[in-house]
């Protein structure tokens, strides 16, 4: 499996620590990390937790800003996320 250097390094570092949460968005990297039994989340998971824990007031403006970058979020996924956080 061919992984980006950054993802490979992040996974290697996560393997070194017990009970580590690896934040990774690349599908190949996520699949590989899961095969290794690593605890993973992605950028959206971090944002959901931030909203649910009260660190950000609203997730919608953050998702709007993310959409202006090369980070892809489908309309369906955005709807699911916003429902999950009560927006």
PDB file of N, CA, C and O in Angstrom:
ATOM      1  N   UNK A   1       0.844  -1.180   0.000  1.00  0.00           N
ATOM      2  CA  UNK A   1       0.000   0.000   0.000  1.00  0.00           C
ATOM      3  C   UNK A   1       0.886   1.239   0.000  1.00  0.00           C
ATOM      4  O   UNK A   1       1.826   1.338   0.789  1.00  0.00           O
ATOM      5  N   UNK A   2       0.592   2.157  -0.862  1.00  0.00           N
ATOM      6  CA  UNK A   2       1.377   3.366  -0.989  1.00  0.00           C
ATOM      7  C   UNK A   2       0.724   4.513  -0.216  1.00  0.00           C
ATOM      8  O   UNK A   2      -0.383   4.943  -0.539  1.00  0.00           O
ATOM      9  N   UNK A   3       1.425   5.001   0.810  1.00  0.00           N
ATOM     10  CA  UNK A   3       0.928   6.112   1.611  1.00  0.00           C
ATOM     11  C   UNK A   3       1.811   7.330   1.419  1.00  0.00           C
ATOM     12  O   UNK A   3       3.006   7.214   1.147  1.00  0.00           O
ATOM     13  N   UNK A   4       1.214   8.485   1.561  1.00  0.00           N
ATOM     14  CA  UNK A   4       1.956   9.737   1.566  1.00  0.00           C
ATOM     15  C   UNK A   4       2.945   9.711   2.731  1.00  0.00           C
ATOM     16  O   UNK A   4       2.680   9.077   3.752  1.00  0.00           O
ATOM     17  N   UNK A   5       4.082  10.395   2.585  1.00  0.00           N
ATOM     18  CA  UNK A   5       5.096  10.422   3.656  1.00  0.00           C
ATOM     19  C   UNK A   5       4.526  10.919   4.980  1.00  0.00           C
ATOM     20  O   UNK A   5       4.816  10.361   6.038  1.00  0.00           O
ATOM     21  N   UNK A   6       3.711  11.972   4.914  1.00  0.00           N
ATOM     22  CA  UNK A   6       3.135  12.536   6.134  1.00  0.00           C
ATOM     23  C   UNK A   6       2.220  11.557   6.839  1.00  0.00           C
ATOM     24  O   UNK A   6       2.285  11.414   8.059  1.00  0.00           O
ATOM     25  N   UNK A   7       1.370  10.885   6.085  1.00  0.00           N
ATOM     26  CA  UNK A   7       0.470   9.903   6.679  1.00  0.00           C
ATOM     27  C   UNK A   7       1.242   8.720   7.240  1.00  0.00           C
ATOM     28  O   UNK A   7       0.947   8.239   8.334  1.00  0.00           O
ATOM     29  N   UNK A   8       2.228   8.255   6.492  1.00  0.00           N
ATOM     30  CA  UNK A   8       3.037   7.134   6.968  1.00  0.00           C
ATOM     31  C   UNK A   8       3.749   7.499   8.268  1.00  0.00           C
ATOM     32  O   UNK A   8       3.833   6.681   9.184  1.00  0.00           O
ATOM     33  N   UNK A   9       4.255   8.714   8.347  1.00  0.00           N
ATOM     34  CA  UNK A   9       4.946   9.163   9.568  1.00  0.00           C
ATOM     35  C   UNK A   9       3.984   9.277  10.742  1.00  0.00           C
ATOM     36  O   UNK A   9       4.308   8.881  11.862  1.00  0.00           O
ATOM     37  N   UNK A  10       2.791   9.826  10.477  1.00  0.00           N
ATOM     38  CA  UNK A  10       1.794   9.971  11.546  1.00  0.00           C
ATOM     39  C   UNK A  10       1.369   8.606  12.070  1.00  0.00           C
ATOM     40  O   UNK A  10       1.233   8.418  13.279  1.00  0.00           O
ATOM     41  N   UNK A  11       1.158   7.656  11.170  1.00  0.00           N
ATOM     42  CA  UNK A  11       0.778   6.302  11.571  1.00  0.00           C
ATOM     43  C   UNK A  11       1.901   5.649  12.368  1.00  0.00           C
ATOM     44  O   UNK A  11       1.651   5.023  13.398  1.00  0.00           O
ATOM     45  N   UNK A  12       3.129   5.793  11.897  1.00  0.00           N
ATOM     46  CA  UNK A  12       4.271   5.214  12.614  1.00  0.00           C
ATOM     47  C   UNK A  12       4.379   5.788  14.023  1.00  0.00           C
ATOM     48  O   UNK A  12       4.658   5.056  14.972  1.00  0.00           O
ATOM     49  N   UNK A  13       4.164   7.074  14.160  1.00  0.00           N
ATOM     50  CA  UNK A  13       4.222   7.705  15.479  1.00  0.00           C
ATOM     51  C   UNK A  13       3.086   7.208  16.361  1.00  0.00           C
ATOM     52  O   UNK A  13       3.297   6.934  17.543  1.00  0.00           O
ATOM     53  N   UNK A  14       1.885   7.087  15.804  1.00  0.00           N
ATOM     54  CA  UNK A  14       0.737   6.617  16.581  1.00  0.00           C
ATOM     55  C   UNK A  14       0.943   5.195  17.077  1.00  0.00           C
ATOM     56  O   UNK A  14       0.486   4.846  18.165  1.00  0.00           O
ATOM     57  N   UNK A  15       1.626   4.370  16.290  1.00  0.00           N
ATOM     58  CA  UNK A  15       1.905   2.990  16.686  1.00  0.00           C
ATOM     59  C   UNK A  15       2.778   2.959  17.941  1.00  0.00           C
ATOM     60  O   UNK A  15       2.684   2.031  18.744  1.00  0.00           O
ATOM     61  N   UNK A  16       3.618   3.965  18.104  1.00  0.00           N
ATOM     62  CA  UNK A  16       4.544   4.025  19.235  1.00  0.00           C
ATOM     63  C   UNK A  16       3.859   4.332  20.568  1.00  0.00           C
ATOM     64  O   UNK A  16       4.427   4.065  21.627  1.00  0.00           O
ATOM     65  N   UNK A  17       2.656   4.884  20.527  1.00  0.00           N
ATOM     66  CA  UNK A  17       1.973   5.311  21.746  1.00  0.00           C
ATOM     67  C   UNK A  17       0.735   4.467  22.006  1.00  0.00           C
ATOM     68  O   UNK A  17       0.007   4.115  21.077  1.00  0.00           O
ATOM     69  N   UNK A  18       0.498   4.142  23.281  1.00  0.00           N
ATOM     70  CA  UNK A  18      -0.724   3.442  23.664  1.00  0.00           C
ATOM     71  C   UNK A  18      -1.861   4.444  23.779  1.00  0.00           C
ATOM     72  O   UNK A  18      -1.656   5.584  24.195  1.00  0.00           O
ATOM     73  N   UNK A  19      -3.039   4.021  23.414  1.00  0.00           N
ATOM     74  CA  UNK A  19      -4.251   4.829  23.557  1.00  0.00           C
ATOM     75  C   UNK A  19      -4.116   6.206  22.922  1.00  0.00           C
ATOM     76  O   UNK A  19      -4.481   7.218  23.520  1.00  0.00           O
ATOM     77  N   UNK A  20      -3.596   6.233  21.724  1.00  0.00           N
ATOM     78  CA  UNK A  20      -3.375   7.460  20.964  1.00  0.00           C
ATOM     79  C   UNK A  20      -4.527   7.648  19.980  1.00  0.00           C
ATOM     80  O   UNK A  20      -5.016   6.675  19.407  1.00  0.00           O
ATOM     81  N   UNK A  21      -4.961   8.881  19.781  1.00  0.00           N
ATOM     82  CA  UNK A  21      -5.964   9.184  18.774  1.00  0.00           C
ATOM     83  C   UNK A  21      -5.259   9.794  17.569  1.00  0.00           C
ATOM     84  O   UNK A  21      -4.656  10.863  17.669  1.00  0.00           O
ATOM     85  N   UNK A  22      -5.336   9.115  16.438  1.00  0.00           N
ATOM     86  CA  UNK A  22      -4.718   9.578  15.206  1.00  0.00           C
ATOM     87  C   UNK A  22      -5.755  10.337  14.396  1.00  0.00           C
ATOM     88  O   UNK A  22      -6.821   9.803  14.088  1.00  0.00           O
ATOM     89  N   UNK A  23      -5.450  11.572  14.052  1.00  0.00           N
ATOM     90  CA  UNK A  23      -6.334  12.385  13.212  1.00  0.00           C
ATOM     91  C   UNK A  23      -5.826  12.268  11.785  1.00  0.00           C
ATOM     92  O   UNK A  23      -4.741  12.744  11.451  1.00  0.00           O
ATOM     93  N   UNK A  24      -6.633  11.624  10.950  1.00  0.00           N
ATOM     94  CA  UNK A  24      -6.210  11.347   9.576  1.00  0.00           C
ATOM     95  C   UNK A  24      -7.438  11.349   8.667  1.00  0.00           C
ATOM     96  O   UNK A  24      -8.465  10.757   8.998  1.00  0.00           O
ATOM     97  N   UNK A  25      -7.325  12.016   7.527  1.00  0.00           N
ATOM     98  CA  UNK A  25      -8.452  12.124   6.606  1.00  0.00           C
ATOM     99  C   UNK A  25      -8.298  11.271   5.347  1.00  0.00           C
ATOM    100  O   UNK A  25      -9.299  10.856   4.764  1.00  0.00           O
ATOM    101  N   UNK A  26      -7.095  11.009   4.930  1.00  0.00           N
ATOM    102  CA  UNK A  26      -6.856  10.240   3.711  1.00  0.00           C
ATOM    103  C   UNK A  26      -7.409   8.827   3.856  1.00  0.00           C
ATOM    104  O   UNK A  26      -7.098   8.135   4.826  1.00  0.00           O
ATOM    105  N   UNK A  27      -8.229   8.394   2.895  1.00  0.00           N
ATOM    106  CA  UNK A  27      -8.897   7.095   2.980  1.00  0.00           C
ATOM    107  C   UNK A  27      -7.912   5.934   3.059  1.00  0.00           C
ATOM    108  O   UNK A  27      -8.085   5.028   3.874  1.00  0.00           O
ATOM    109  N   UNK A  28      -6.881   5.955   2.218  1.00  0.00           N
ATOM    110  CA  UNK A  28      -5.886   4.867   2.264  1.00  0.00           C
ATOM    111  C   UNK A  28      -5.207   4.817   3.632  1.00  0.00           C
ATOM    112  O   UNK A  28      -5.016   3.747   4.209  1.00  0.00           O
ATOM    113  N   UNK A  29      -4.849   5.994   4.135  1.00  0.00           N
ATOM    114  CA  UNK A  29      -4.204   6.066   5.442  1.00  0.00           C
ATOM    115  C   UNK A  29      -5.126   5.600   6.558  1.00  0.00           C
ATOM    116  O   UNK A  29      -4.696   4.893   7.469  1.00  0.00           O
ATOM    117  N   UNK A  30      -6.395   5.997   6.489  1.00  0.00           N
ATOM    118  CA  UNK A  30      -7.382   5.576   7.506  1.00  0.00           C
ATOM    119  C   UNK A  30      -7.536   4.058   7.499  1.00  0.00           C
ATOM    120  O   UNK A  30      -7.537   3.418   8.551  1.00  0.00           O
ATOM    121  N   UNK A  31      -7.666   3.492   6.300  1.00  0.00           N
ATOM    122  CA  UNK A  31      -7.830   2.039   6.195  1.00  0.00           C
ATOM    123  C   UNK A  31      -6.627   1.300   6.761  1.00  0.00           C
ATOM    124  O   UNK A  31      -6.778   0.310   7.477  1.00  0.00           O
ATOM    125  N   UNK A  32      -5.440   1.782   6.440  1.00  0.00           N
ATOM    126  CA  UNK A  32      -4.222   1.155   6.943  1.00  0.00           C
ATOM    127  C   UNK A  32      -4.143   1.276   8.468  1.00  0.00           C
ATOM    128  O   UNK A  32      -3.805   0.311   9.153  1.00  0.00           O
ATOM    129  N   UNK A  33      -4.453   2.452   8.990  1.00  0.00           N
ATOM    130  CA  UNK A  33      -4.420   2.672  10.444  1.00  0.00           C
ATOM    131  C   UNK A  33      -5.428   1.772  11.159  1.00  0.00           C
ATOM    132  O   UNK A  33      -5.140   1.241  12.231  1.00  0.00           O
ATOM    133  N   UNK A  34      -6.613   1.603  10.561  1.00  0.00           N
ATOM    134  CA  UNK A  34      -7.621   0.729  11.170  1.00  0.00           C
ATOM    135  C   UNK A  34      -7.156  -0.723  11.178  1.00  0.00           C
ATOM    136  O   UNK A  34      -7.403  -1.453  12.138  1.00  0.00           O
ATOM    137  N   UNK A  35      -6.481  -1.140  10.108  1.00  0.00           N
ATOM    138  CA  UNK A  35      -5.951  -2.513  10.063  1.00  0.00           C
ATOM    139  C   UNK A  35      -4.928  -2.743  11.169  1.00  0.00           C
ATOM    140  O   UNK A  35      -4.758  -3.862  11.652  1.00  0.00           O
ATOM    141  N   UNK A  36      -4.249  -1.665  11.563  1.00  0.00           N
ATOM    142  CA  UNK A  36      -3.280  -1.759  12.654  1.00  0.00           C
ATOM    143  C   UNK A  36      -3.940  -1.645  14.022  1.00  0.00           C
ATOM    144  O   UNK A  36      -3.276  -1.764  15.052  1.00  0.00           O
ATOM    145  N   UNK A  37      -5.240  -1.417  14.027  1.00  0.00           N
ATOM    146  CA  UNK A  37      -5.968  -1.315  15.289  1.00  0.00           C
ATOM    147  C   UNK A  37      -5.839   0.035  15.973  1.00  0.00           C
ATOM    148  O   UNK A  37      -6.083   0.152  17.174  1.00  0.00           O
ATOM    149  N   UNK A  38      -5.455   1.058  15.211  1.00  0.00           N
ATOM    150  CA  UNK A  38      -5.290   2.387  15.800  1.00  0.00           C
ATOM    151  C   UNK A  38      -6.639   3.069  15.981  1.00  0.00           C
ATOM    152  O   UNK A  38      -7.579   2.828  15.223  1.00  0.00           O
ATOM    153  N   UNK A  39      -6.720   3.912  16.979  1.00  0.00           N
ATOM    154  CA  UNK A  39      -7.904   4.719  17.246  1.00  0.00           C
ATOM    155  C   UNK A  39      -7.806   5.953  16.355  1.00  0.00           C
ATOM    156  O   UNK A  39      -6.875   6.746  16.493  1.00  0.00           O
ATOM    157  N   UNK A  40      -8.767   6.118  15.438  1.00  0.00           N
ATOM    158  CA  UNK A  40      -8.672   7.212  14.468  1.00  0.00           C
ATOM    159  C   UNK A  40      -9.918   8.094  14.487  1.00  0.00           C
ATOM    160  O   UNK A  40     -10.997   7.679  14.910  1.00  0.00           O
ATOM    161  N   UNK A  41      -9.731   9.302  14.023  1.00  0.00           N
ATOM    162  CA  UNK A  41     -10.808  10.220  13.696  1.00  0.00           C
ATOM    163  C   UNK A  41     -10.297  11.082  12.560  1.00  0.00           C
ATOM    164  O   UNK A  41      -9.132  10.992  12.171  1.00  0.00           O
ATOM    165  N   UNK A  42     -11.165  11.910  12.037  1.00  0.00           N
ATOM    166  CA  UNK A  42     -10.768  12.830  10.973  1.00  0.00           C
ATOM    167  C   UNK A  42     -11.027  14.257  11.399  1.00  0.00           C
ATOM    168  O   UNK A  42     -11.451  14.521  12.524  1.00  0.00           O
ATOM    169  N   UNK A  43     -10.769  15.158  10.501  1.00  0.00           N
ATOM    170  CA  UNK A  43     -10.999  16.576  10.774  1.00  0.00           C
ATOM    171  C   UNK A  43     -12.443  16.819  11.182  1.00  0.00           C
ATOM    172  O   UNK A  43     -12.708  17.554  12.133  1.00  0.00           O
ATOM    173  N   UNK A  44     -13.376  16.203  10.465  1.00  0.00           N
ATOM    174  CA  UNK A  44     -14.789  16.408  10.784  1.00  0.00           C
ATOM    175  C   UNK A  44     -15.134  15.851  12.156  1.00  0.00           C
ATOM    176  O   UNK A  44     -15.946  16.436  12.873  1.00  0.00           O
ATOM    177  N   UNK A  45     -14.537  14.744  12.525  1.00  0.00           N
ATOM    178  CA  UNK A  45     -14.752  14.184  13.860  1.00  0.00           C
ATOM    179  C   UNK A  45     -14.271  15.119  14.958  1.00  0.00           C
ATOM    180  O   UNK A  45     -14.918  15.255  15.997  1.00  0.00           O
ATOM    181  N   UNK A  46     -13.138  15.759  14.723  1.00  0.00           N
ATOM    182  CA  UNK A  46     -12.609  16.732  15.688  1.00  0.00           C
ATOM    183  C   UNK A  46     -13.572  17.913  15.808  1.00  0.00           C
ATOM    184  O   UNK A  46     -13.839  18.394  16.909  1.00  0.00           O
ATOM    185  N   UNK A  47     -14.088  18.376  14.672  1.00  0.00           N
ATOM    186  CA  UNK A  47     -15.014  19.510  14.692  1.00  0.00           C
ATOM    187  C   UNK A  47     -16.334  19.158  15.372  1.00  0.00           C
ATOM    188  O   UNK A  47     -16.891  19.978  16.103  1.00  0.00           O
ATOM    189  N   UNK A  48     -16.832  17.961  15.140  1.00  0.00           N
ATOM    190  CA  UNK A  48     -18.053  17.515  15.816  1.00  0.00           C
ATOM    191  C   UNK A  48     -17.841  17.508  17.325  1.00  0.00           C
ATOM    192  O   UNK A  48     -18.673  18.022  18.073  1.00  0.00           O
ATOM    193  N   UNK A  49     -16.736  16.932  17.769  1.00  0.00           N
ATOM    194  CA  UNK A  49     -16.436  16.907  19.204  1.00  0.00           C
ATOM    195  C   UNK A  49     -16.303  18.316  19.771  1.00  0.00           C
ATOM    196  O   UNK A  49     -16.769  18.588  20.877  1.00  0.00           O
ATOM    197  N   UNK A  50     -15.668  19.211  19.017  1.00  0.00           N
ATOM    198  CA  UNK A  50     -15.507  20.599  19.479  1.00  0.00           C
ATOM    199  C   UNK A  50     -16.860  21.263  19.680  1.00  0.00           C
ATOM    200  O   UNK A  50     -17.058  21.982  20.659  1.00  0.00           O
ATOM    201  N   UNK A  51     -17.785  21.030  18.772  1.00  0.00           N
ATOM    202  CA  UNK A  51     -19.133  21.597  18.895  1.00  0.00           C
ATOM    203  C   UNK A  51     -19.874  20.980  20.073  1.00  0.00           C
ATOM    204  O   UNK A  51     -20.467  21.697  20.878  1.00  0.00           O
ATOM    205  N   UNK A  52     -19.844  19.655  20.177  1.00  0.00           N
ATOM    206  CA  UNK A  52     -20.571  18.964  21.243  1.00  0.00           C
ATOM    207  C   UNK A  52     -20.032  19.291  22.628  1.00  0.00           C
ATOM    208  O   UNK A  52     -20.775  19.255  23.609  1.00  0.00           O
ATOM    209  N   UNK A  53     -18.750  19.610  22.713  1.00  0.00           N
ATOM    210  CA  UNK A  53     -18.141  19.957  24.002  1.00  0.00           C
ATOM    211  C   UNK A  53     -18.188  21.454  24.285  1.00  0.00           C
ATOM    212  O   UNK A  53     -17.685  21.907  25.313  1.00  0.00           O
ATOM    213  N   UNK A  54     -18.790  22.226  23.381  1.00  0.00           N
ATOM    214  CA  UNK A  54     -18.963  23.652  23.605  1.00  0.00           C
ATOM    215  C   UNK A  54     -17.763  24.521  23.283  1.00  0.00           C
ATOM    216  O   UNK A  54     -17.722  25.683  23.686  1.00  0.00           O
ATOM    217  N   UNK A  55     -16.784  23.985  22.566  1.00  0.00           N
ATOM    218  CA  UNK A  55     -15.598  24.771  22.211  1.00  0.00           C
ATOM    219  C   UNK A  55     -15.865  25.718  21.045  1.00  0.00           C
ATOM    220  O   UNK A  55     -15.200  26.745  20.903  1.00  0.00           O
ATOM    221  N   UNK A  56     -16.843  25.365  20.212  1.00  0.00           N
ATOM    222  CA  UNK A  56     -17.283  26.269  19.142  1.00  0.00           C
ATOM    223  C   UNK A  56     -18.803  26.392  19.234  1.00  0.00           C
ATOM    224  O   UNK A  56     -19.500  25.428  19.553  1.00  0.00           O
ATOM    225  N   UNK A  57     -19.297  27.582  18.950  1.00  0.00           N
ATOM    226  CA  UNK A  57     -20.733  27.843  19.094  1.00  0.00           C
ATOM    227  C   UNK A  57     -21.551  27.228  17.962  1.00  0.00           C
ATOM    228  O   UNK A  57     -22.655  26.733  18.187  1.00  0.00           O
ATOM    229  N   UNK A  58     -21.011  27.260  16.749  1.00  0.00           N
ATOM    230  CA  UNK A  58     -21.744  26.757  15.593  1.00  0.00           C
ATOM    231  C   UNK A  58     -20.778  26.093  14.621  1.00  0.00           C
ATOM    232  O   UNK A  58     -19.697  26.613  14.346  1.00  0.00           O
ATOM    233  N   UNK A  59     -21.180  24.951  14.113  1.00  0.00           N
ATOM    234  CA  UNK A  59     -20.336  24.215  13.183  1.00  0.00           C
ATOM    235  C   UNK A  59     -20.555  24.658  11.728  1.00  0.00           C
ATOM    236  O   UNK A  59     -19.648  24.529  10.905  1.00  0.00           O
ATOM    237  N   UNK A  60     -21.718  25.164  11.411  1.00  0.00           N
ATOM    238  CA  UNK A  60     -22.040  25.555  10.026  1.00  0.00           C
ATOM    239  C   UNK A  60     -21.037  26.542   9.437  1.00  0.00           C
ATOM    240  O   UNK A  60     -20.568  26.317   8.322  1.00  0.00           O
ATOM    241  N   UNK A  61     -20.681  27.641  10.143  1.00  0.00           N
ATOM    242  CA  UNK A  61     -19.694  28.563   9.557  1.00  0.00           C
ATOM    243  C   UNK A  61     -18.321  27.919   9.347  1.00  0.00           C
ATOM    244  O   UNK A  61     -17.598  28.280   8.418  1.00  0.00           O
ATOM    245  N   UNK A  62     -17.969  26.979  10.200  1.00  0.00           N
ATOM    246  CA  UNK A  62     -16.687  26.282  10.046  1.00  0.00           C
ATOM    247  C   UNK A  62     -16.733  25.407   8.799  1.00  0.00           C
ATOM    248  O   UNK A  62     -15.778  25.378   8.023  1.00  0.00           O
ATOM    249  N   UNK A  63     -17.833  24.699   8.606  1.00  0.00           N
ATOM    250  CA  UNK A  63     -17.976  23.875   7.405  1.00  0.00           C
ATOM    251  C   UNK A  63     -17.994  24.734   6.147  1.00  0.00           C
ATOM    252  O   UNK A  63     -17.437  24.342   5.121  1.00  0.00           O
ATOM    253  N   UNK A  64     -18.633  25.911   6.217  1.00  0.00           N
ATOM    254  CA  UNK A  64     -18.628  26.834   5.076  1.00  0.00           C
ATOM    255  C   UNK A  64     -17.204  27.268   4.735  1.00  0.00           C
ATOM    256  O   UNK A  64     -16.840  27.340   3.561  1.00  0.00           O
ATOM    257  N   UNK A  65     -16.407  27.555   5.750  1.00  0.00           N
ATOM    258  CA  UNK A  65     -15.015  27.960   5.529  1.00  0.00           C
ATOM    259  C   UNK A  65     -14.188  26.811   4.955  1.00  0.00           C
ATOM    260  O   UNK A  65     -13.355  27.013   4.071  1.00  0.00           O
ATOM    261  N   UNK A  66     -14.423  25.621   5.461  1.00  0.00           N
ATOM    262  CA  UNK A  66     -13.698  24.452   4.960  1.00  0.00           C
ATOM    263  C   UNK A  66     -14.015  24.217   3.485  1.00  0.00           C
ATOM    264  O   UNK A  66     -13.139  23.838   2.708  1.00  0.00           O
ATOM    265  N   UNK A  67     -15.258  24.441   3.112  1.00  0.00           N
ATOM    266  CA  UNK A  67     -15.667  24.233   1.726  1.00  0.00           C
ATOM    267  C   UNK A  67     -14.905  25.158   0.776  1.00  0.00           C
ATOM    268  O   UNK A  67     -14.806  24.862  -0.415  1.00  0.00           O
ATOM    269  N   UNK A  68     -14.374  26.255   1.269  1.00  0.00           N
ATOM    270  CA  UNK A  68     -13.616  27.203   0.440  1.00  0.00           C
ATOM    271  C   UNK A  68     -12.181  26.733   0.185  1.00  0.00           C
ATOM    272  O   UNK A  68     -11.443  27.369  -0.567  1.00  0.00           O
ATOM    273  N   UNK A  69     -11.791  25.636   0.802  1.00  0.00           N
ATOM    274  CA  UNK A  69     -10.458  25.069   0.602  1.00  0.00           C
ATOM    275  C   UNK A  69     -10.572  23.855  -0.312  1.00  0.00           C
ATOM    276  O   UNK A  69     -11.609  23.653  -0.945  1.00  0.00           O
ATOM    277  N   UNK A  70      -9.532  23.055  -0.388  1.00  0.00           N
ATOM    278  CA  UNK A  70      -9.589  21.834  -1.200  1.00  0.00           C
ATOM    279  C   UNK A  70     -10.115  20.639  -0.409  1.00  0.00           C
ATOM    280  O   UNK A  70     -10.091  19.516  -0.912  1.00  0.00           O
ATOM    281  N   UNK A  71     -10.591  20.858   0.824  1.00  0.00           N
ATOM    282  CA  UNK A  71     -11.177  19.801   1.641  1.00  0.00           C
ATOM    283  C   UNK A  71     -12.600  19.555   1.141  1.00  0.00           C
ATOM    284  O   UNK A  71     -13.399  20.488   1.061  1.00  0.00           O
ATOM    285  N   UNK A  72     -12.914  18.318   0.809  1.00  0.00           N
ATOM    286  CA  UNK A  72     -14.227  18.001   0.239  1.00  0.00           C
ATOM    287  C   UNK A  72     -15.169  17.430   1.298  1.00  0.00           C
ATOM    288  O   UNK A  72     -14.815  16.518   2.045  1.00  0.00           O
ATOM    289  N   UNK A  73     -16.381  17.995   1.342  1.00  0.00           N
ATOM    290  CA  UNK A  73     -17.450  17.500   2.213  1.00  0.00           C
ATOM    291  C   UNK A  73     -18.716  17.465   1.364  1.00  0.00           C
ATOM    292  O   UNK A  73     -19.150  18.494   0.847  1.00  0.00           O
ATOM    293  N   UNK A  74     -19.300  16.292   1.223  1.00  0.00           N
ATOM    294  CA  UNK A  74     -20.520  16.200   0.413  1.00  0.00           C
ATOM    295  C   UNK A  74     -21.668  16.892   1.145  1.00  0.00           C
ATOM    296  O   UNK A  74     -21.656  17.024   2.369  1.00  0.00           O
ATOM    297  N   UNK A  75     -22.649  17.327   0.378  1.00  0.00           N
ATOM    298  CA  UNK A  75     -23.826  17.977   0.955  1.00  0.00           C
ATOM    299  C   UNK A  75     -24.551  17.019   1.895  1.00  0.00           C
ATOM    300  O   UNK A  75     -25.045  17.429   2.945  1.00  0.00           O
ATOM    301  N   UNK A  76     -24.613  15.749   1.518  1.00  0.00           N
ATOM    302  CA  UNK A  76     -25.272  14.748   2.350  1.00  0.00           C
ATOM    303  C   UNK A  76     -24.551  14.580   3.693  1.00  0.00           C
ATOM    304  O   UNK A  76     -25.189  14.538   4.745  1.00  0.00           O
ATOM    305  N   UNK A  77     -23.225  14.487   3.648  1.00  0.00           N
ATOM    306  CA  UNK A  77     -22.453  14.348   4.882  1.00  0.00           C
ATOM    307  C   UNK A  77     -22.601  15.588   5.754  1.00  0.00           C
ATOM    308  O   UNK A  77     -22.716  15.474   6.975  1.00  0.00           O
ATOM    309  N   UNK A  78     -22.599  16.756   5.150  1.00  0.00           N
ATOM    310  CA  UNK A  78     -22.772  17.985   5.918  1.00  0.00           C
ATOM    311  C   UNK A  78     -24.123  17.992   6.626  1.00  0.00           C
ATOM    312  O   UNK A  78     -24.211  18.382   7.790  1.00  0.00           O
ATOM    313  N   UNK A  79     -25.167  17.568   5.939  1.00  0.00           N
ATOM    314  CA  UNK A  79     -26.502  17.499   6.548  1.00  0.00           C
ATOM    315  C   UNK A  79     -26.505  16.552   7.741  1.00  0.00           C
ATOM    316  O   UNK A  79     -27.055  16.876   8.793  1.00  0.00           O
ATOM    317  N   UNK A  80     -25.900  15.400   7.580  1.00  0.00           N
ATOM    318  CA  UNK A  80     -25.826  14.409   8.664  1.00  0.00           C
ATOM    319  C   UNK A  80     -25.080  14.989   9.860  1.00  0.00           C
ATOM    320  O   UNK A  80     -25.523  14.846  11.000  1.00  0.00           O
ATOM    321  N   UNK A  81     -23.955  15.639   9.606  1.00  0.00           N
ATOM    322  CA  UNK A  81     -23.142  16.219  10.668  1.00  0.00           C
ATOM    323  C   UNK A  81     -23.908  17.314  11.401  1.00  0.00           C
ATOM    324  O   UNK A  81     -23.923  17.342  12.631  1.00  0.00           O
ATOM    325  N   UNK A  82     -24.535  18.201  10.668  1.00  0.00           N
ATOM    326  CA  UNK A  82     -25.262  19.294  11.292  1.00  0.00           C
ATOM    327  C   UNK A  82     -26.439  18.785  12.135  1.00  0.00           C
ATOM    328  O   UNK A  82     -26.723  19.336  13.199  1.00  0.00           O
ATOM    329  N   UNK A  83     -27.115  17.745  11.666  1.00  0.00           N
ATOM    330  CA  UNK A  83     -28.178  17.129  12.476  1.00  0.00           C
ATOM    331  C   UNK A  83     -27.605  16.546  13.764  1.00  0.00           C
ATOM    332  O   UNK A  83     -28.180  16.693  14.843  1.00  0.00           O
ATOM    333  N   UNK A  84     -26.467  15.885  13.627  1.00  0.00           N
ATOM    334  CA  UNK A  84     -25.844  15.232  14.791  1.00  0.00           C
ATOM    335  C   UNK A  84     -25.512  16.250  15.894  1.00  0.00           C
ATOM    336  O   UNK A  84     -25.602  15.941  17.082  1.00  0.00           O
ATOM    337  N   UNK A  85     -25.129  17.460  15.486  1.00  0.00           N
ATOM    338  CA  UNK A  85     -24.748  18.465  16.482  1.00  0.00           C
ATOM    339  C   UNK A  85     -25.896  19.426  16.808  1.00  0.00           C
ATOM    340  O   UNK A  85     -25.716  20.390  17.550  1.00  0.00           O
ATOM    341  N   UNK A  86     -27.071  19.153  16.247  1.00  0.00           N
ATOM    342  CA  UNK A  86     -28.247  19.950  16.576  1.00  0.00           C
ATOM    343  C   UNK A  86     -28.346  21.276  15.850  1.00  0.00           C
ATOM    344  O   UNK A  86     -28.920  22.230  16.376  1.00  0.00           O
ATOM    345  N   UNK A  87     -27.800  21.347  14.661  1.00  0.00           N
ATOM    346  CA  UNK A  87     -27.890  22.585  13.868  1.00  0.00           C
ATOM    347  C   UNK A  87     -28.732  22.360  12.627  1.00  0.00           C
ATOM    348  O   UNK A  87     -28.923  23.282  11.835  1.00  0.00           O
TER     349      UNK A  87
END
